[in-house]
Amino acid sequence: MKLTFLGKETTGDQSPTLFATDRDTYVVQGWKITDPEALEALKDVPDHETYVEIPAALMQHLPKEPVDGDRTAAHR
């Protein structure tokens, strides 16, 4: 999988980050969710998936045009 860096939002020692892939997807680095109430609401996630929390400001880095074969950005 080829990753293309799109941007990050650094606060203190934390840096949630957004990447586009060459598989028509995005990869996000975010905060592990530890809140018990949120985890209970999200309990039905399959073993091969996960949830991460990211700041809303990170979404400013989503491209308006496709990135390296990323066709999904053009459909937003």
Biotite code that builds the C-alpha atoms (Angstrom):
import biotite.structure as struc

atoms = struc.array([
    struc.Atom([0.000, 0.000, 0.000], chain_id="A", res_id=1, res_name="MET", atom_name="CA", element="C"),
    struc.Atom([1.377, 3.411, -0.970], chain_id="A", res_id=2, res_name="LYS", atom_name="CA", element="C"),
    struc.Atom([0.663, 6.184, 1.553], chain_id="A", res_id=3, res_name="LEU", atom_name="CA", element="C"),
    struc.Atom([0.499, 9.869, 0.624], chain_id="A", res_id=4, res_name="THR", atom_name="CA", element="C"),
    struc.Atom([0.802, 12.257, 3.579], chain_id="A", res_id=5, res_name="PHE", atom_name="CA", element="C"),
    struc.Atom([-2.073, 14.774, 3.571], chain_id="A", res_id=6, res_name="LEU", atom_name="CA", element="C"),
    struc.Atom([-1.622, 16.619, 6.852], chain_id="A", res_id=7, res_name="GLY", atom_name="CA", element="C"),
    struc.Atom([-1.505, 16.539, 10.625], chain_id="A", res_id=8, res_name="LYS", atom_name="CA", element="C"),
    struc.Atom([-2.835, 18.484, 13.596], chain_id="A", res_id=9, res_name="GLU", atom_name="CA", element="C"),
    struc.Atom([-0.181, 18.705, 16.300], chain_id="A", res_id=10, res_name="THR", atom_name="CA", element="C"),
    struc.Atom([-1.167, 19.606, 19.833], chain_id="A", res_id=11, res_name="THR", atom_name="CA", element="C"),
    struc.Atom([1.495, 19.171, 22.455], chain_id="A", res_id=12, res_name="GLY", atom_name="CA", element="C"),
    struc.Atom([3.046, 15.745, 21.993], chain_id="A", res_id=13, res_name="ASP", atom_name="CA", element="C"),
    struc.Atom([0.112, 14.398, 19.962], chain_id="A", res_id=14, res_name="GLN", atom_name="CA", element="C"),
    struc.Atom([-0.061, 14.449, 16.165], chain_id="A", res_id=15, res_name="SER", atom_name="CA", element="C"),
    struc.Atom([-3.188, 12.902, 14.609], chain_id="A", res_id=16, res_name="PRO", atom_name="CA", element="C"),
    struc.Atom([-2.297, 12.417, 10.939], chain_id="A", res_id=17, res_name="THR", atom_name="CA", element="C"),
    struc.Atom([-4.155, 11.780, 7.664], chain_id="A", res_id=18, res_name="LEU", atom_name="CA", element="C"),
    struc.Atom([-2.920, 9.797, 4.650], chain_id="A", res_id=19, res_name="PHE", atom_name="CA", element="C"),
    struc.Atom([-4.433, 8.847, 1.286], chain_id="A", res_id=20, res_name="ALA", atom_name="CA", element="C"),
    struc.Atom([-3.657, 5.400, -0.124], chain_id="A", res_id=21, res_name="THR", atom_name="CA", element="C"),
    struc.Atom([-3.383, 4.003, -3.627], chain_id="A", res_id=22, res_name="ASP", atom_name="CA", element="C"),
    struc.Atom([-6.306, 1.687, -2.716], chain_id="A", res_id=23, res_name="ARG", atom_name="CA", element="C"),
    struc.Atom([-9.028, 4.379, -2.760], chain_id="A", res_id=24, res_name="ASP", atom_name="CA", element="C"),
    struc.Atom([-8.953, 4.679, 1.039], chain_id="A", res_id=25, res_name="THR", atom_name="CA", element="C"),
    struc.Atom([-7.643, 6.925, 3.795], chain_id="A", res_id=26, res_name="TYR", atom_name="CA", element="C"),
    struc.Atom([-5.519, 6.016, 6.800], chain_id="A", res_id=27, res_name="VAL", atom_name="CA", element="C"),
    struc.Atom([-5.818, 8.054, 9.977], chain_id="A", res_id=28, res_name="VAL", atom_name="CA", element="C"),
    struc.Atom([-3.617, 8.101, 13.034], chain_id="A", res_id=29, res_name="GLN", atom_name="CA", element="C"),
    struc.Atom([-5.643, 9.202, 16.024], chain_id="A", res_id=30, res_name="GLY", atom_name="CA", element="C"),
    struc.Atom([-6.268, 8.722, 19.691], chain_id="A", res_id=31, res_name="TRP", atom_name="CA", element="C"),
    struc.Atom([-7.156, 5.318, 21.070], chain_id="A", res_id=32, res_name="LYS", atom_name="CA", element="C"),
    struc.Atom([-10.699, 5.416, 22.435], chain_id="A", res_id=33, res_name="ILE", atom_name="CA", element="C"),
    struc.Atom([-10.715, 4.540, 26.127], chain_id="A", res_id=34, res_name="THR", atom_name="CA", element="C"),
    struc.Atom([-13.981, 6.095, 27.328], chain_id="A", res_id=35, res_name="ASP", atom_name="CA", element="C"),
    struc.Atom([-16.087, 3.186, 28.704], chain_id="A", res_id=36, res_name="PRO", atom_name="CA", element="C"),
    struc.Atom([-19.404, 4.609, 27.476], chain_id="A", res_id=37, res_name="GLU", atom_name="CA", element="C"),
    struc.Atom([-18.058, 5.136, 23.958], chain_id="A", res_id=38, res_name="ALA", atom_name="CA", element="C"),
    struc.Atom([-16.501, 1.661, 23.906], chain_id="A", res_id=39, res_name="LEU", atom_name="CA", element="C"),
    struc.Atom([-19.823, 0.114, 24.920], chain_id="A", res_id=40, res_name="GLU", atom_name="CA", element="C"),
    struc.Atom([-21.572, 1.922, 22.053], chain_id="A", res_id=41, res_name="ALA", atom_name="CA", element="C"),
    struc.Atom([-18.859, 0.746, 19.623], chain_id="A", res_id=42, res_name="LEU", atom_name="CA", element="C"),
    struc.Atom([-18.657, -2.854, 20.832], chain_id="A", res_id=43, res_name="LYS", atom_name="CA", element="C"),
    struc.Atom([-19.852, -4.429, 17.586], chain_id="A", res_id=44, res_name="ASP", atom_name="CA", element="C"),
    struc.Atom([-16.689, -3.684, 15.601], chain_id="A", res_id=45, res_name="VAL", atom_name="CA", element="C"),
    struc.Atom([-15.279, -6.773, 13.848], chain_id="A", res_id=46, res_name="PRO", atom_name="CA", element="C"),
    struc.Atom([-11.901, -8.064, 15.043], chain_id="A", res_id=47, res_name="ASP", atom_name="CA", element="C"),
    struc.Atom([-10.202, -6.904, 11.828], chain_id="A", res_id=48, res_name="HIS", atom_name="CA", element="C"),
    struc.Atom([-11.381, -3.275, 12.270], chain_id="A", res_id=49, res_name="GLU", atom_name="CA", element="C"),
    struc.Atom([-10.914, -0.547, 14.890], chain_id="A", res_id=50, res_name="THR", atom_name="CA", element="C"),
    struc.Atom([-12.023, 2.972, 15.748], chain_id="A", res_id=51, res_name="TYR", atom_name="CA", element="C"),
    struc.Atom([-9.802, 5.986, 16.398], chain_id="A", res_id=52, res_name="VAL", atom_name="CA", element="C"),
    struc.Atom([-10.728, 9.498, 17.467], chain_id="A", res_id=53, res_name="GLU", atom_name="CA", element="C"),
    struc.Atom([-9.363, 12.429, 15.466], chain_id="A", res_id=54, res_name="ILE", atom_name="CA", element="C"),
    struc.Atom([-9.762, 16.195, 15.803], chain_id="A", res_id=55, res_name="PRO", atom_name="CA", element="C"),
    struc.Atom([-12.280, 17.803, 13.437], chain_id="A", res_id=56, res_name="ALA", atom_name="CA", element="C"),
    struc.Atom([-9.532, 20.170, 12.257], chain_id="A", res_id=57, res_name="ALA", atom_name="CA", element="C"),
    struc.Atom([-7.741, 17.205, 10.662], chain_id="A", res_id=58, res_name="LEU", atom_name="CA", element="C"),
    struc.Atom([-10.520, 16.964, 8.082], chain_id="A", res_id=59, res_name="MET", atom_name="CA", element="C"),
    struc.Atom([-9.312, 20.191, 6.458], chain_id="A", res_id=60, res_name="GLN", atom_name="CA", element="C"),
    struc.Atom([-6.565, 18.072, 4.900], chain_id="A", res_id=61, res_name="HIS", atom_name="CA", element="C"),
    struc.Atom([-8.985, 15.893, 2.924], chain_id="A", res_id=62, res_name="LEU", atom_name="CA", element="C"),
    struc.Atom([-8.268, 16.567, -0.742], chain_id="A", res_id=63, res_name="PRO", atom_name="CA", element="C"),
    struc.Atom([-10.828, 18.174, -3.012], chain_id="A", res_id=64, res_name="LYS", atom_name="CA", element="C"),
    struc.Atom([-9.399, 16.194, -5.943], chain_id="A", res_id=65, res_name="GLU", atom_name="CA", element="C"),
    struc.Atom([-8.236, 12.566, -6.147], chain_id="A", res_id=66, res_name="PRO", atom_name="CA", element="C"),
    struc.Atom([-4.772, 11.733, -4.807], chain_id="A", res_id=67, res_name="VAL", atom_name="CA", element="C"),
    struc.Atom([-2.765, 9.037, -6.649], chain_id="A", res_id=68, res_name="ASP", atom_name="CA", element="C"),
    struc.Atom([-5.621, 6.837, -7.786], chain_id="A", res_id=69, res_name="GLY", atom_name="CA", element="C"),
    struc.Atom([-7.869, 7.857, -4.899], chain_id="A", res_id=70, res_name="ASP", atom_name="CA", element="C"),
    struc.Atom([-11.218, 8.208, -6.649], chain_id="A", res_id=71, res_name="ARG", atom_name="CA", element="C"),
    struc.Atom([-13.307, 8.561, -3.480], chain_id="A", res_id=72, res_name="THR", atom_name="CA", element="C"),
    struc.Atom([-12.255, 12.191, -2.877], chain_id="A", res_id=73, res_name="ALA", atom_name="CA", element="C"),
    struc.Atom([-13.908, 13.278, -6.116], chain_id="A", res_id=74, res_name="ALA", atom_name="CA", element="C"),
    struc.Atom([-17.263, 11.967, -4.939], chain_id="A", res_id=75, res_name="HIS", atom_name="CA", element="C"),
    struc.Atom([-17.562, 14.142, -1.833], chain_id="A", res_id=76, res_name="ARG", atom_name="CA", element="C"),
])
